[in-house]
């Protein structure tokens, strides 16, 4: 890729960097705080599937049910919230983040269900939260991932917006946004992971008579090159809300009580994140948060 940029392009990049740094320095939370919740998969994309011959459960249905609870609990807190899909709709990865970007959301959270990497394994379980790993030992690998995330010249996003023909500018500006949002995405992910594992313990304490409804394992906050996070221009995280193949995890997400508890937990984490942006405790919270 040729990075010999014109003075006009450099001016655009410098301006964008100045705006990014200015918004970071202000530390102020916008009064119209908006959250976009993305139920993973949908339509022909079922996601991971649990099928024991008696019941069949698709990830796309579970994520939508949880996401609806999250939006309901966020609105109850006075926080503006919307879904990328509110039905069994097939939606591309770029279209999901395009919706969040277009609405100028302050937070983007994608909800998924996990699956064991080895077929037949049923003891893998627990909650884990991901942020985008925007660092790499290989520059060429990083740029390749960015190119996979950027639309081809002349293409359009959801809503008809045309994408810039200048991929050099697209990649550099995307890089600036990712770097600017990294620490806040980490803070968001840690709040989500902590809140979800905490509520899992509360569910377990109420249902000790049931061997399946026990504490969900805390698998921690991790980093990965998820394309869904790569497209977001705001702090973002991806939640793996348990393993469908795990009886304990499955029992929680299939119960109304469990889904509602998860909705409350995620809404509480968002509120914690929002408050931390104007709190002196932000740096302390980040120092305590371990990302694997």
SEKE-784100 format. One line per field, with one value per atom (N, C-alpha, C): z, x, y negated; atom name; residue number from 1. Coordinates in steps of 0.02 Angstrom, whole numbers. Last residue first. Layout:
N
up: [Z_...] .
east: [X_...] .
north: [Y_...] .
site: [CA_...] .
pos: [NUM_...] .
end
This chain:
292
up: [1442_1419_1344_1549_1483_1458_1704_1668_1603_1793_1742_1703_1872_1904_1853_1789_1815_1846_1768_1713_1737_1892_1868_1812_1895_1944_1922_1793_1787_1835_1849_1786_1780_1958_1971_1907_1933_1946_1955_1803_1871_1876_1683_1715_1787_1648_1600_1630_1741_1747_1701_1697_1754_1760_1591_1579_1636_1659_1609_1597_1736_1769_1721_1633_1678_1715_1583_1540_1582_1693_1669_1625_1698_1755_1733_1579_1587_1644_1612_1557_1561_1719_1727_1674_1662_1717_1724_1572_1548_1600_1659_1613_1586_1718_1760_1717_1608_1639_1682_1586_1534_1564_1707_1687_1636_1703_1759_1740_1591_1591_1646_1532_1582_1579_1446_1422_1472_1515_1459_1432_1614_1632_1574_1541_1586_1604_1479_1439_1482_1585_1548_1510_1622_1670_1633_1504_1535_1583_1361_1432_1467_1232_1244_1317_1237_1226_1241_1355_1304_1297_1379_1399_1340_1306_1366_1389_1253_1243_1308_1194_1252_1228_1136_1115_1175_1131_1161_1135_1109_1092_1125_1081_1125_1115_901_971_1016_773_784_857_719_764_777_644_609_653_732_690_656_785_826_785_680_704_747_668_618_641_800_777_727_846_787_761_1027_964_907_1201_1140_1079_1353_1304_1244_1520_1463_1417_1592_1586_1524_1628_1580_1564_1759_1737_1692_1745_1751_1723_1832_1767_1775_1969_1946_1879_1918_1961_1932_1878_1886_1938_1892_1829_1836_2013_1998_1935_2118_2049_2033_2241_2236_2167_2227_2245_2243_2180_2149_2165_2231_2238_2217_2196_2268_2280_2057_2087_2160_2043_2019_2052_2095_2129_2108_2001_2070_2108_1892_1888_1958_1931_1930_1924_1916_1982_1983_1781_1826_1895_1738_1717_1762_1795_1811_1794_1738_1810_1829_1601_1626_1701_1595_1573_1603_1641_1677_1659_1543_1612_1654_1431_1433_1504_1466_1454_1462_1471_1531_1525_1338_1392_1455_1276_1261_1315_1325_1346_1330_1263_1336_1360_1122_1152_1228_1052_1090_1130_986_1032_1077_904_957_1009_819_860_918_758_799_845_688_739_786_599_647_705_521_562_616_461_506_550_386_436_486_300_346_402_229_267_321_164_215_259_78_123_180_0_53_101_-68_-45_14_-96_-142_-116_38_5_-39_11_45_4_25_-17_21_109_111_69_113_50_51_216_215_154_234_246_251_109_173_179_-53_-8_57_-158_-128_-79_-204_-241_-212_-146_-175_-215_-18_-81_-109_158_96_35_276_239_174_325_360_322_250_251_281_285_217_212_414_403_334_389_426_416_322_287_322_422_366_327_503_529_472_421_444_468_407_348_367_537_507_447_663_591_562_790_779_705_828_797_790_894_889_861_921_863_863_968_973_912_1037_975_990_1177_1144_1082_1248_1203_1184_1385_1348_1309_1440_1422_1379_1549_1515_1499_1534_1565_1519_1477_1496_1523_1434_1421_1437_1442_1505_1496_1324_1355_1420_1169_1234_1264_1041_1093_1163_957_953_1007_1023_1009_1011_1056_995_974_1108_1120_1054_1091_1077_1088_1153_1137_1119_1091_1133_1108_1097_1064_1116_1065_1110_1071_1058_1019_1065_1089_1121_1078_1086_1044_1078_1137_1154_1105_1081_1125_1144_910_975_1015_791_835_906_699_755_805_617_591_646_699_679_656_707_768_752_572_608_671_549_512_546_622_648_612_534_606_635_410_417_491_430_419_427_446_499_491_386_378_435_443_438_435_440_421_410_577_516_503_673_644_575_754_728_700_775_825_801_761_733_789_836_765_727_953_929_856_1069_1009_991_1198_1174_1114_1315_1248_1221_1485_1433_1366_1593_1559_1506_1644_1677_1643_1556_1623_1664_1449_1445_1514_1498_1485_1484_1500_1564_1556_1363_1410_1476_1313_1292_1341_1378_1389_1372_1324_1395_1411_1193_1208_1281_1210_1188_1202_1242_1292_1274_1121_1183_1238_1032_1024_1088_1077_1080_1073_1052_1121_1125_913_951_1023_871_848_889_920_952_934_934_891_928_989_1009_966_998_954_971_1088_1078_1035_1054_1085_1077_997_970_998_1044_1076_1052_988_966_996_977_1023_1001_868_879_930_828_856_873_690_741_767_585_650_706_455_499_569_400_380_422_538_472_457_647_625_554_744_694_675_903_852_808_932_942_886_988_928_946_1043_1062_1000_1067_1017_1037_1163_1162_1107_1199_1159_1159_1286_1286_1252_1276_1239_1231_1342_1376_1342_1341_1304_1339_1464_1437_1402_1450_1463_1431_1424_1475_1490_1345_1378_1434_1285_1338_1378_1185_1240_1299_1100_1131_1190_1059_1094_1131_991_1053_1094_881_925_993_823_848_898_786_833_864_694_755_807_594_628_694_554_581_621_504_561_595_395_450_512_314_338_399_288_324_354_211_276_319_99_139_209_55_71_116_25_80_102_-8_-28_33_44_44_23_22_2_-8_49_99_85_-42_-48_2_0_0_0] .
east: [-323_-280_-268_-325_-347_-298_-379_-331_-361_-399_-430_-377_-339_-360_-385_-319_-259_-277_-449_-412_-351_-478_-517_-481_-388_-382_-419_-437_-370_-360_-568_-559_-490_-597_-579_-563_-644_-573_-549_-767_-746_-670_-823_-818_-795_-822_-793_-786_-895_-822_-788_-1025_-1004_-929_-1021_-1039_-1016_-989_-944_-958_-1105_-1040_-988_-1197_-1203_-1137_-1151_-1151_-1155_-1175_-1106_-1101_-1314_-1275_-1203_-1342_-1364_-1325_-1291_-1261_-1280_-1377_-1304_-1271_-1504_-1489_-1413_-1486_-1504_-1488_-1463_-1410_-1423_-1588_-1530_-1472_-1664_-1677_-1617_-1611_-1604_-1615_-1648_-1579_-1567_-1788_-1752_-1679_-1815_-1834_-1795_-1689_-1739_-1754_-1586_-1652_-1707_-1473_-1495_-1564_-1468_-1474_-1502_-1454_-1512_-1523_-1330_-1391_-1453_-1240_-1247_-1313_-1264_-1270_-1283_-1237_-1303_-1315_-1159_-1150_-1218_-1181_-1172_-1164_-1183_-1246_-1240_-1095_-1090_-1156_-1098_-1102_-1098_-1097_-1138_-1148_-977_-995_-1030_-983_-995_-1014_-876_-916_-921_-875_-855_-901_-817_-858_-831_-817_-798_-845_-842_-849_-824_-850_-812_-814_-835_-866_-821_-773_-811_-839_-714_-670_-709_-813_-787_-744_-833_-891_-867_-712_-730_-787_-604_-673_-690_-469_-484_-554_-463_-466_-484_-436_-429_-431_-536_-486_-485_-578_-579_-522_-643_-603_-615_-719_-665_-624_-797_-770_-710_-932_-860_-841_-1082_-1049_-976_-1146_-1107_-1074_-1288_-1232_-1195_-1407_-1403_-1350_-1396_-1375_-1366_-1444_-1374_-1350_-1546_-1539_-1465_-1535_-1569_-1563_-1482_-1435_-1468_-1527_-1551_-1505_-1471_-1544_-1568_-1340_-1356_-1430_-1346_-1325_-1346_-1377_-1424_-1409_-1260_-1324_-1376_-1167_-1161_-1226_-1212_-1212_-1207_-1182_-1253_-1260_-1042_-1072_-1145_-1026_-1005_-1034_-1077_-1109_-1089_-988_-1060_-1094_-864_-874_-947_-889_-869_-882_-923_-970_-953_-805_-868_-919_-717_-706_-769_-770_-768_-760_-750_-817_-818_-610_-649_-720_-581_-557_-597_-636_-664_-643_-551_-621_-655_-431_-435_-507_-470_-445_-453_-510_-561_-535_-396_-429_-479_-369_-322_-355_-481_-470_-423_-461_-521_-511_-342_-345_-404_-382_-330_-332_-472_-497_-446_-383_-434_-463_-309_-276_-326_-405_-367_-336_-454_-500_-461_-339_-371_-416_-319_-266_-296_-433_-425_-369_-536_-467_-457_-669_-625_-553_-785_-732_-690_-949_-884_-831_-1108_-1055_-989_-1252_-1194_-1138_-1365_-1348_-1287_-1405_-1431_-1410_-1254_-1326_-1351_-1136_-1154_-1230_-1069_-1110_-1123_-922_-977_-1014_-813_-875_-933_-693_-708_-773_-755_-719_-738_-749_-786_-742_-639_-660_-694_-598_-652_-679_-492_-550_-611_-403_-430_-491_-371_-406_-438_-304_-367_-406_-194_-238_-305_-134_-163_-211_-91_-138_-173_-1_-60_-113_96_59_-4_146_110_69_144_154_112_107_178_195_-23_0_76_-174_-101_-79_-307_-284_-209_-420_-348_-321_-570_-532_-457_-623_-612_-571_-742_-686_-684_-780_-792_-731_-860_-800_-818_-927_-935_-867_-944_-927_-935_-871_-925_-898_-852_-828_-885_-913_-895_-865_-935_-993_-976_-875_-855_-913_-918_-934_-915_-783_-850_-860_-695_-691_-762_-730_-690_-684_-895_-832_-795_-963_-966_-898_-1063_-1002_-1014_-1164_-1158_-1099_-1161_-1155_-1158_-1185_-1198_-1198_-1096_-1122_-1127_-1115_-1104_-1136_-1056_-1081_-1063_-1085_-1064_-1095_-1131_-1073_-1044_-1184_-1188_-1124_-1224_-1175_-1180_-1297_-1335_-1290_-1193_-1240_-1279_-1134_-1096_-1143_-1236_-1211_-1174_-1248_-1306_-1284_-1122_-1142_-1202_-1123_-1085_-1101_-1211_-1225_-1187_-1152_-1216_-1231_-1043_-1032_-1096_-1105_-1065_-1057_-1278_-1205_-1168_-1415_-1385_-1309_-1571_-1502_-1471_-1683_-1661_-1587_-1793_-1747_-1724_-1786_-1822_-1770_-1717_-1768_-1812_-1548_-1604_-1652_-1482_-1466_-1518_-1579_-1554_-1533_-1544_-1575_-1542_-1567_-1540_-1579_-1533_-1558_-1525_-1570_-1517_-1547_-1651_-1650_-1596_-1662_-1613_-1609_-1747_-1773_-1726_-1661_-1713_-1742_-1591_-1557_-1606_-1689_-1659_-1621_-1718_-1771_-1741_-1594_-1623_-1677_-1583_-1534_-1562_-1690_-1689_-1640_-1646_-1708_-1712_-1533_-1525_-1587_-1590_-1549_-1544_-1655_-1694_-1655_-1548_-1601_-1641_-1475_-1445_-1497_-1565_-1545_-1517_-1572_-1633_-1616_-1442_-1474_-1536_-1413_-1383_-1420_-1547_-1501_-1476_-1586_-1581_-1528_-1692_-1643_-1644_-1723_-1733_-1676_-1693_-1757_-1774_-1570_-1620_-1690_-1495_-1485_-1535_-1417_-1469_-1454_-1370_-1373_-1432_-1267_-1331_-1323_-1203_-1194_-1262_-1290_-1239_-1228_-1377_-1404_-1354_-1410_-1352_-1376_-1529_-1500_-1438_-1570_-1588_-1560_-1426_-1494_-1507_-1286_-1315_-1387_-1308_-1268_-1308_-1382_-1393_-1357_-1311_-1312_-1323_-1357_-1348_-1358_-1299_-1326_-1307_-1335_-1306_-1339_-1300_-1335_-1297_-1330_-1289_-1328_-1342_-1381_-1339_-1238_-1303_-1346_-1076_-1129_-1196_-959_-1006_-1062_-791_-862_-905_-658_-682_-756_-573_-629_-656_-483_-459_-517_-556_-531_-513_-582_-639_-616_-450_-490_-548_-413_-378_-418_-501_-503_-472_-461_-529_-535_-331_-342_-411_-356_-319_-330_-420_-456_-423_-316_-377_-416_-227_-207_-268_-303_-283_-266_-314_-374_-358_-180_-219_-281_-148_-116_-154_-227_-241_-212_-163_-234_-253_-37_-44_-117_-45_-44_-52_59_-4_6_118_140_79_89_70_101_29_69_45_42_0_44] .
north: [513_569_564_380_403_455_326_367_391_181_223_261_91_153_204_-16_18_85_-59_-30_9_-113_-56_-21_-220_-167_-104_-300_-271_-214_-330_-296_-262_-406_-337_-298_-529_-526_-454_-527_-513_-510_-527_-593_-585_-396_-443_-513_-327_-326_-376_-337_-377_-381_-245_-314_-359_-126_-153_-227_-112_-118_-148_-96_-153_-166_25_-34_-97_108_98_36_105_78_64_171_101_68_297_259_185_332_330_288_332_285_277_437_370_317_541_520_451_548_533_510_586_521_500_713_661_591_777_771_716_770_740_728_847_776_739_959_941_866_975_995_978_937_894_914_1042_971_930_1159_1151_1078_1139_1142_1131_1148_1086_1084_1285_1231_1165_1358_1361_1303_1298_1309_1305_1260_1331_1349_1122_1157_1232_1031_1083_1120_849_919_966_729_736_808_637_707_728_474_518_588_353_411_458_174_238_292_4_62_125_-170_-115_-56_-197_-216_-159_-153_-215_-238_15_-33_-93_113_62_8_200_159_103_276_222_174_364_325_267_431_380_336_461_469_413_503_462_479_492_529_482_510_469_515_523_545_498_545_499_517_701_640_599_806_820_758_863_799_813_977_965_897_953_959_939_1043_985_999_1142_1126_1066_1229_1156_1139_1367_1336_1261_1413_1425_1389_1320_1344_1353_1269_1334_1363_1145_1199_1268_1021_1083_1142_908_916_985_916_916_926_904_968_972_770_821_888_715_702_753_755_780_770_681_754_785_554_573_649_561_547_570_578_633_623_454_516_574_360_358_424_395_396_399_377_442_447_239_290_358_179_167_221_223_244_234_157_231_256_22_48_123_17_0_28_48_91_80_-61_5_55_-159_-160_-94_-124_-123_-123_-135_-73_-71_-246_-211_-151_-289_-336_-299_-180_-197_-242_-188_-129_-144_-312_-301_-242_-290_-342_-331_-191_-176_-227_-262_-206_-189_-349_-376_-322_-257_-297_-325_-200_-158_-199_-312_-269_-230_-358_-400_-357_-249_-271_-311_-242_-192_-211_-345_-350_-303_-340_-303_-301_-319_-357_-312_-255_-250_-287_-330_-304_-306_-277_-320_-289_-194_-226_-270_-118_-185_-224_-30_-29_-101_-92_-64_-61_-51_-91_-54_-71_-33_-78_-141_-148_-110_-25_-90_-89_88_75_7_56_70_55_129_70_89_249_216_156_288_333_298_190_190_235_229_166_165_347_350_286_295_341_346_221_185_230_328_279_242_392_428_380_294_316_353_285_228_250_397_392_336_396_400_392_278_340_338_210_210_277_210_171_162_314_311_274_261_270_264_360_296_310_473_458_384_576_515_496_726_689_629_848_784_754_1030_966_906_1187_1141_1076_1353_1285_1237_1475_1443_1374_1538_1505_1469_1585_1560_1520_1611_1660_1638_1533_1562_1615_1400_1472_1501_1274_1282_1355_1236_1270_1281_1072_1143_1173_932_967_1040_802_862_902_619_685_740_449_505_571_299_355_416_131_196_250_-32_23_88_-199_-132_-82_-313_-320_-252_-336_-303_-313_-398_-430_-402_-334_-362_-398_-288_-338_-372_-191_-251_-307_-96_-128_-193_-62_-88_-125_-11_-71_-103_105_49_-16_175_168_108_177_142_129_258_186_146_383_354_279_392_398_363_481_415_424_555_563_495_559_526_539_585_635_611_423_481_530_311_328_385_259_296_314_167_170_210_71_135_129_-63_-36_30_-187_-122_-97_-310_-297_-233_-290_-289_-271_-278_-341_-347_-154_-197_-266_-98_-108_-153_-82_-134_-149_30_-34_-92_128_106_40_140_123_95_180_116_93_306_253_185_377_363_306_386_350_332_467_397_356_591_556_482_619_617_579_620_570_563_729_662_608_834_819_748_834_822_803_862_800_783_991_933_869_1105_1067_1005_1263_1193_1159_1397_1364_1289_1548_1476_1449_1680_1664_1589_1683_1728_1715_1581_1647_1699_1445_1492_1560_1281_1338_1382_1187_1222_1277_1024_1091_1122_947_947_1018_938_961_955_846_858_874_813_878_896_715_737_807_697_680_702_629_674_652_544_578_624_395_467_504_251_294_367_95_165_209_-64_-18_53_-206_-139_-98_-376_-326_-260_-520_-460_-404_-669_-619_-556_-736_-727_-674_-662_-695_-683_-690_-642_-680_-749_-760_-707_-749_-703_-710_-826_-858_-816_-740_-783_-813_-678_-637_-682_-783_-751_-709_-811_-861_-830_-699_-714_-764_-709_-650_-667_-828_-822_-765_-794_-849_-845_-692_-677_-731_-764_-711_-694_-848_-877_-825_-754_-795_-826_-704_-659_-699_-818_-783_-741_-844_-894_-862_-733_-743_-792_-762_-702_-709_-877_-879_-820_-834_-881_-886_-656_-725_-770_-519_-555_-628_-375_-442_-485_-244_-293_-362_-112_-172_-223_60_0_-62] .
site: [N_CA_C_N_CA_C_N_CA_C_N_CA_C_N_CA_C_N_CA_C_N_CA_C_N_CA_C_N_CA_C_N_CA_C_N_CA_C_N_CA_C_N_CA_C_N_CA_C_N_CA_C_N_CA_C_N_CA_C_N_CA_C_N_CA_C_N_CA_C_N_CA_C_N_CA_C_N_CA_C_N_CA_C_N_CA_C_N_CA_C_N_CA_C_N_CA_C_N_CA_C_N_CA_C_N_CA_C_N_CA_C_N_CA_C_N_CA_C_N_CA_C_N_CA_C_N_CA_C_N_CA_C_N_CA_C_N_CA_C_N_CA_C_N_CA_C_N_CA_C_N_CA_C_N_CA_C_N_CA_C_N_CA_C_N_CA_C_N_CA_C_N_CA_C_N_CA_C_N_CA_C_N_CA_C_N_CA_C_N_CA_C_N_CA_C_N_CA_C_N_CA_C_N_CA_C_N_CA_C_N_CA_C_N_CA_C_N_CA_C_N_CA_C_N_CA_C_N_CA_C_N_CA_C_N_CA_C_N_CA_C_N_CA_C_N_CA_C_N_CA_C_N_CA_C_N_CA_C_N_CA_C_N_CA_C_N_CA_C_N_CA_C_N_CA_C_N_CA_C_N_CA_C_N_CA_C_N_CA_C_N_CA_C_N_CA_C_N_CA_C_N_CA_C_N_CA_C_N_CA_C_N_CA_C_N_CA_C_N_CA_C_N_CA_C_N_CA_C_N_CA_C_N_CA_C_N_CA_C_N_CA_C_N_CA_C_N_CA_C_N_CA_C_N_CA_C_N_CA_C_N_CA_C_N_CA_C_N_CA_C_N_CA_C_N_CA_C_N_CA_C_N_CA_C_N_CA_C_N_CA_C_N_CA_C_N_CA_C_N_CA_C_N_CA_C_N_CA_C_N_CA_C_N_CA_C_N_CA_C_N_CA_C_N_CA_C_N_CA_C_N_CA_C_N_CA_C_N_CA_C_N_CA_C_N_CA_C_N_CA_C_N_CA_C_N_CA_C_N_CA_C_N_CA_C_N_CA_C_N_CA_C_N_CA_C_N_CA_C_N_CA_C_N_CA_C_N_CA_C_N_CA_C_N_CA_C_N_CA_C_N_CA_C_N_CA_C_N_CA_C_N_CA_C_N_CA_C_N_CA_C_N_CA_C_N_CA_C_N_CA_C_N_CA_C_N_CA_C_N_CA_C_N_CA_C_N_CA_C_N_CA_C_N_CA_C_N_CA_C_N_CA_C_N_CA_C_N_CA_C_N_CA_C_N_CA_C_N_CA_C_N_CA_C_N_CA_C_N_CA_C_N_CA_C_N_CA_C_N_CA_C_N_CA_C_N_CA_C_N_CA_C_N_CA_C_N_CA_C_N_CA_C_N_CA_C_N_CA_C_N_CA_C_N_CA_C_N_CA_C_N_CA_C_N_CA_C_N_CA_C_N_CA_C_N_CA_C_N_CA_C_N_CA_C_N_CA_C_N_CA_C_N_CA_C_N_CA_C_N_CA_C_N_CA_C_N_CA_C_N_CA_C_N_CA_C_N_CA_C_N_CA_C_N_CA_C_N_CA_C_N_CA_C_N_CA_C_N_CA_C_N_CA_C_N_CA_C_N_CA_C_N_CA_C_N_CA_C_N_CA_C_N_CA_C_N_CA_C_N_CA_C_N_CA_C_N_CA_C_N_CA_C_N_CA_C_N_CA_C_N_CA_C_N_CA_C_N_CA_C_N_CA_C_N_CA_C_N_CA_C_N_CA_C_N_CA_C_N_CA_C_N_CA_C_N_CA_C_N_CA_C_N_CA_C_N_CA_C_N_CA_C_N_CA_C_N_CA_C_N_CA_C_N_CA_C_N_CA_C_N_CA_C_N_CA_C_N_CA_C_N_CA_C_N_CA_C_N_CA_C_N_CA_C_N_CA_C_N_CA_C_N_CA_C_N_CA_C_N_CA_C_N_CA_C_N_CA_C_N_CA_C_N_CA_C_N_CA_C_N_CA_C_N_CA_C_N_CA_C_N_CA_C_N_CA_C_N_CA_C_N_CA_C_N_CA_C_N_CA_C_N_CA_C_N_CA_C_N_CA_C_N_CA_C_N_CA_C_N_CA_C_N_CA_C_N_CA_C_N_CA_C_N_CA_C_N_CA_C_N_CA_C_N_CA_C_N_CA_C_N_CA_C_N_CA_C_N_CA_C_N_CA_C_N_CA_C_N_CA_C_N_CA_C_N_CA_C_N_CA_C_N_CA_C_N_CA_C_N_CA_C] .
pos: [292_292_292_291_291_291_290_290_290_289_289_289_288_288_288_287_287_287_286_286_286_285_285_285_284_284_284_283_283_283_282_282_282_281_281_281_280_280_280_279_279_279_278_278_278_277_277_277_276_276_276_275_275_275_274_274_274_273_273_273_272_272_272_271_271_271_270_270_270_269_269_269_268_268_268_267_267_267_266_266_266_265_265_265_264_264_264_263_263_263_262_262_262_261_261_261_260_260_260_259_259_259_258_258_258_257_257_257_256_256_256_255_255_255_254_254_254_253_253_253_252_252_252_251_251_251_250_250_250_249_249_249_248_248_248_247_247_247_246_246_246_245_245_245_244_244_244_243_243_243_242_242_242_241_241_241_240_240_240_239_239_239_238_238_238_237_237_237_236_236_236_235_235_235_234_234_234_233_233_233_232_232_232_231_231_231_230_230_230_229_229_229_228_228_228_227_227_227_226_226_226_225_225_225_224_224_224_223_223_223_222_222_222_221_221_221_220_220_220_219_219_219_218_218_218_217_217_217_216_216_216_215_215_215_214_214_214_213_213_213_212_212_212_211_211_211_210_210_210_209_209_209_208_208_208_207_207_207_206_206_206_205_205_205_204_204_204_203_203_203_202_202_202_201_201_201_200_200_200_199_199_199_198_198_198_197_197_197_196_196_196_195_195_195_194_194_194_193_193_193_192_192_192_191_191_191_190_190_190_189_189_189_188_188_188_187_187_187_186_186_186_185_185_185_184_184_184_183_183_183_182_182_182_181_181_181_180_180_180_179_179_179_178_178_178_177_177_177_176_176_176_175_175_175_174_174_174_173_173_173_172_172_172_171_171_171_170_170_170_169_169_169_168_168_168_167_167_167_166_166_166_165_165_165_164_164_164_163_163_163_162_162_162_161_161_161_160_160_160_159_159_159_158_158_158_157_157_157_156_156_156_155_155_155_154_154_154_153_153_153_152_152_152_151_151_151_150_150_150_149_149_149_148_148_148_147_147_147_146_146_146_145_145_145_144_144_144_143_143_143_142_142_142_141_141_141_140_140_140_139_139_139_138_138_138_137_137_137_136_136_136_135_135_135_134_134_134_133_133_133_132_132_132_131_131_131_130_130_130_129_129_129_128_128_128_127_127_127_126_126_126_125_125_125_124_124_124_123_123_123_122_122_122_121_121_121_120_120_120_119_119_119_118_118_118_117_117_117_116_116_116_115_115_115_114_114_114_113_113_113_112_112_112_111_111_111_110_110_110_109_109_109_108_108_108_107_107_107_106_106_106_105_105_105_104_104_104_103_103_103_102_102_102_101_101_101_100_100_100_99_99_99_98_98_98_97_97_97_96_96_96_95_95_95_94_94_94_93_93_93_92_92_92_91_91_91_90_90_90_89_89_89_88_88_88_87_87_87_86_86_86_85_85_85_84_84_84_83_83_83_82_82_82_81_81_81_80_80_80_79_79_79_78_78_78_77_77_77_76_76_76_75_75_75_74_74_74_73_73_73_72_72_72_71_71_71_70_70_70_69_69_69_68_68_68_67_67_67_66_66_66_65_65_65_64_64_64_63_63_63_62_62_62_61_61_61_60_60_60_59_59_59_58_58_58_57_57_57_56_56_56_55_55_55_54_54_54_53_53_53_52_52_52_51_51_51_50_50_50_49_49_49_48_48_48_47_47_47_46_46_46_45_45_45_44_44_44_43_43_43_42_42_42_41_41_41_40_40_40_39_39_39_38_38_38_37_37_37_36_36_36_35_35_35_34_34_34_33_33_33_32_32_32_31_31_31_30_30_30_29_29_29_28_28_28_27_27_27_26_26_26_25_25_25_24_24_24_23_23_23_22_22_22_21_21_21_20_20_20_19_19_19_18_18_18_17_17_17_16_16_16_15_15_15_14_14_14_13_13_13_12_12_12_11_11_11_10_10_10_9_9_9_8_8_8_7_7_7_6_6_6_5_5_5_4_4_4_3_3_3_2_2_2_1_1_1] .
end
